[in-house]
Amino acid sequence: MRIFRVRRSSGVAAPIAVFFAVVAVLLGALVVAPPAAQAQYFGRNKVQYDDFNFQEFSTEHFRILYYPAEEQATRDAGRMAERWYDRHTQTFLREFDEKKPLIFYANDADFQQTNVVGGQIGQGTGGVTESLKERVTMPLTGSYAETNHVLGHELVHSFQYDFALRERESGFQLDRLPLWLIEGMAEYLSVGRDAPHTAMWLRDYAMRDDLPTIDQLTTDPQTYFPYRFGQAYMAYVGGKYGDPAVTNLFKLAGRVGPDSSFSYALGVTPDSLSEEWKRSVRDQYLPQMEGRTAPSDVGRVVLGEPGAENQFNISPSVSPDGRYIAYIGRESIFTTNLLIADTRTGEVVETLEGTQANPHFDALRFINSAGTWSPDGDKFAFVTFVEGENDLEVIDVGSGEVTRRISPKGIGAITNPTWSPDGDEIAFAGIEGGLSDLYSLDLRTNTVEQLTNDRYADLQPVWGPSGERLAFVTDRGPGGTDFENLTFAPTRLGIIETESGDIRTVQPFEGAHHHNPAWSPDGESLYFISDQDGFKDVYRYALEGGEGADEGGARTYRITHLKTGVSGITAESPAMSVAAQSGRMAFSVFSRGGYTIHTLAPDQLDGEPVQGTQEGRLATAGLLPPFESAGEGLVSSYLLDPLAGLPVESAAASAEYEPNLKLDVITSPGVGVGVSSGGGFGTRGGAAGGIMLYFSDLLGNRSLYANIQANGTLKDIGGQVTYLDRENRFNYGGSAGHIPIRSGRAYPLGRRYIAQRIQRIFIDQASGLLSYPFSTTRRLEFDLGAVRYGFDTETRYYSRFGGGRISEDRLSADLGSVPEPDPLYFAQGGAAYVGDFSRFGFTSPLQGGRYRFGVSPRLGTFSYAQATLDYRRYFYLDPVTFAVRGLHVGNYGAGELEQRNRGVNLTESDFTLERLGSPYYQGFVRGYSVNDIYQSGDAAAVLNRLLGTHIGLTSVELRLPFLGTGQLGLIDFPYLPTELVLFADAGLAWSDLGDVELDFVTDDQRLNNRDDDGGLLNDEVVRYPVFSTGVAARFNVLGQIIAEAYYAYPFQRPGTSGDFGLRFKPGW
């Protein structure tokens, strides 16, 4: 329940009817809708596309929720969780007092629908651990090794919350800890120090002498990625001071602060540790980079600028003739698009797709997937997120138009499509039930054939030139993943004969990871990426029976020899492609914290022979320093012992999930009801006491809000209850409440007495809400309810000279009686179509758009219907945004009502009046604040011109992020993000009774409705549009408050040269 603080000046009292009406205006629309609806005038939608039939079973320390399609993988994940529990109890030296919930989704497309987490979930989110119910929620990844990694990482967070929540009385504050410490600890305790992907980041920053200090990690997480550098720092602490020091550092940091914790736990200052760590990184990596190729010198740089920071050019896919590259890039920080560039010039020749251009889908899949060209090079296929599933979209490269959309049934997630040489099939890796397999889609019949069906990881398929074989990445084969003992083999290459289903594996480097296979045009060699020596490079493997081997019998050849690495966003992301006809290779290179795309000609792809050995796998290039302690310590010990803590397979009974509501939060609402007043006996503003309770079920599908407020007497006790159900596509809820609003004023009665009049309005309401989201950006809303406004007046008398309260019988005649308005009764409803595809900066939207078209009829004591048309667009032209808005709010049917009741009672009119001069109304025109006009003594005609039963507003702004981050801000100063604005506003308020002239009027007499002699020009104030222009600055204060300071020149405000204003509100 929201309660507004209503303030009144201490001057002459307004009539009681006006006060009641103003309060009713503030609360009338508010109390009918539940809090969730109120917060969603705009906003994106969390859509439940699928009906998940959740069940649950328990292990010794966890309560596990899943749905039937993922049962096999979930039960295996339950065993992994128990093993991680055994490991983390050793590092944290504590055990759980109760079972923690683990909630698994079968794939990331399903995970994005979860209600456990509010708001949208990005593709890069592998899992979430939260504090209210201490739940871990995550998707299964299709690879047991990666699922095990993510689960281990999230369970570190579970132990962190378990400690923090139970040690609060001893002064532990989790919010004091920087992100790098929390996430770096989780990554180190789940991965250890053998981390070639993180080592690649360290080498990149070391060779530029830009390794961060602990202070820089804390204050500038935008520049220094907390996960990678946090893991590296924690690995150093564990390696030098012992792994228990990692958790000791965490426990102390929450009590004495991060800086002091280093002295207490390690005996060093953060600055000293930073220098130690930086020296260790340089000493370990710089010698190993000698003789290797700098990122700017490998092949030909096609996309990106060598030396530029934070570039984003990933997932390259070369056309069959090698002339073009399709890739994922960012034209701005807000837009991820599918682009096509010329390999000779790097010029972008086509922008194919992006969610800004095509609202059909919610997002491009880009982190773990690339697209594929048709054999003739005329079409391109890629994967999108659409309505809770993954679709294959086929686009005509010449026109940029989508020619076909395919939704493979029964396959929740799709990655890495590959087009067959004859053009009739597209193969892909699909994840269903948490397991990845290979599939082939027949484009002629739209039928899908499943090529593999097991628990092994089968990923990144690519057709061979003959069309008879697929190469892919897998953990099967000799020495492969053991599902009984849950030991995970490094990925190797697999080749499947599509007709027979026969599979053989190829492992050029024993013990190393291989991924991203690509065929040579003759089909005799496979290119791939491996980290066999700690560096991620491209290699070529000559297949048996082919002519690729040299005279000495070598079969594996090094193609690149980079100082950093060939990589995508994650260690497993696709990063390399070979043209099916010409043989040209394209690959993405990690450099300066970003990614550039390079090409190599076919004659540069023979490579140098290389022999992979077990010793090579232990090269320090892939280990996090200090190398001297490699293989030692608690973390290394438990990672090398997969059987310790692993329970045997069991068939624990499953049960249907019961969505019981449990209390999550008890808190004070923090905002009270009140009115300031003159005299020593005025009503005190604010509720004397209040409590808010929030209940929800484990999946977050059902929630209940209860808010109780008290203000001194039984009459002033109020509350509201709201229930929401978001389990299915239709979201619905209900609300009921009794809300008292209290006002008071003291009046002198002669020289001896004071009278205090207390006035109350009681709002009793019940309502229902229904919402249907079409997608994450569009929805339809309905609400229906009833509300009663009741009134009460109470007068109390006091002596000026003490003695307390005096009998009312003695002095009631001195004040006179005050009539109470009759109660107001309404049935009211509404319907709205809402869209929001905007992207926010620090203080306002900077790209995209949003709109709301709605109608809300109210029937009862008086009747009218409110229509709202609100449309906003934001055009980002780096570094500025041009924003435009059009708004109409009209209370139709209110014109006759105003005439019928004029001069009798203002209550009805105040319900239907809209305002251009109120800073927190959506129709506000800057420069016309009614507060400033009152104080400056402007004519009543100016004030009246800002009121009406209908308003229209147009605004334009030019927004410039001034202070911010390196990516969004002219000046890198993230502590007070600031946006500079040039604006122009225009508004018109009118009613059915008055005349409207659409003129740009600046004549003072016309504006004041006066003739030369000071007499009235018209009996009624003529309505003219009001205009203003000016400058503004918006500030984001600590991420909590957005303030706008503006200077406006109002053209239709006589006698005013300018107006300064301040309001606390984000930009529209």
QUIKA-V199297 format. One line per field, one symbol per residue. phi: phi as a letter, one per 30 degrees, with the letter a starting at -180 (. if undefined). psi: psi as a letter, one per 40 degrees, with the letter a starting at -180 (. if undefined). A space follows every 50 residues. Layout:
BEGIN
phi->???
psi->???
END
This chain:
BEGIN
phi->.cbddccbdcddddeeddedddddddceddddcdeddddcebjdccccdc cdcdbabbcdbbcccabedcdedddddddeddddddddddddhabddbdc dccccdadddddcdcdcdidcdddddlbbbcechccbaddcjbeddeddd dddddddddddedddccddcjdbddddddddddddddddccicdbedddd dddddddchbddddddddcbdddceddddddddddddddccjeedddddd ddddccjedddddddcibdedddededdddddddceddddicddedcdhc dcbjcejdchdbbbhdbddedidbbcacbcdadcccbcbbbdddciddca cdbadddbddcdaddbdbabcbcdedidbbcacbcbhibcccccbdddci cdcabbcedibdbbbhdbddddicbbcacccbiiccbcbbcdddcicccd cbaadddbbhdbddddicbbcacacdjeiddcddchccdedbcbbcdddd idbbcbbebdicdbahdbddedicbccacbcecjccbcbbcdddiccddd ddidcbbdccbddcldacdcdcddbbbbddcdidcbaccdahibbccbbb dedccdicebcdbddddcdddccddddeceicjddeddddbdddiddddb cedcbddcdddbdcbbadeibcclbdadidcddddjddaaabbbcacddi dbbbcbbbbbbjbddcdbabbbbbbbdcedcbabbbabbccbbaacbdci ccbbcccccbbcccbbabbbbbddadcbaccbbbabbbccbbbbcbbbdd cijidcedddbdddcidbdcddecbbcbbabbcbbabdbccdbadbajaa abbbbbdbblebbabccbbbbbbbcdbeccbccbbbbbbbcdjcdddddd ceicadeddddcdcbcccecddcdcdjbdddddeddiddddddddccadb bbbbbbbccbdcclcddbldcdbddbebbcbcbbbbbbcabddcdbbdcc cbddddddhbcdcidddbdcdddcdcbablbbbcbcchicbccbcbbbcd dcbeibclbcabbcaddd
psi->hhhihhiiieahhiidddddddddddedddediiddddefdaiiihhgdi hhghiiiiadeihhhiiddedddddddddddddddddddddefiiidihi hhhhididdddeeiedhiaihideheihhiddefihhiiieehddddddd dddddddddddddddeeddeehhdeehiddddddddddeedaeggddddd ddddddeeffhiidddddegeddhhdddddddddddddddeidddddddd dddedeiddddddddeeiiddddddddddddddddddeeheihideehah hdhihheiifighifihhideedihhihihdieehhihihihedeehheh hdiidddgedidihhddfiiaiiideedihiihihhfeihihhhihddde ihehhhghiehdihigihhideeeihiihihhfeihiiihhhedefihhh digaeihhifihhideeeihiihieaaheahhedefhhiiiaiihhhddd ehhiihgdhheiihifihiideeeihiihifdeeihihihhhiheaedia deeiehhhdigidcihiadideiheiihhdddehhiihhhhfeahihiih ideeedihiihhiddddeiedeihihddfheiiddddddegedhehiihi ghiiihhhghhihdhhihdehihihiiiiefihhiihdiiihhhiiidee dhihhhhhiifdiddehiiihhhhhfdadhhiiiiiihhhhhiiihhhga edihhhhhhihhhhihiihhhhhdaeeiihiiihiiihhiihhhhiiiie faeaiihdddeddddiihihiiihhihiaiiihhihfihiadeiieibii ihhihgihhbdiiihhhhhhhhihhhgheihhhiihhhhhgheedddddd ehedhedddddehiheehdeieehhhefhddddddefiidddddeeiiei iihhiiihhhhchbiddghdhggedghhhihhihihihhiiediihhgig hehddddefiadeeihdidihhhiihiiiaiihhhhhfedhhihhihihh dfgieheihiihighii.
END
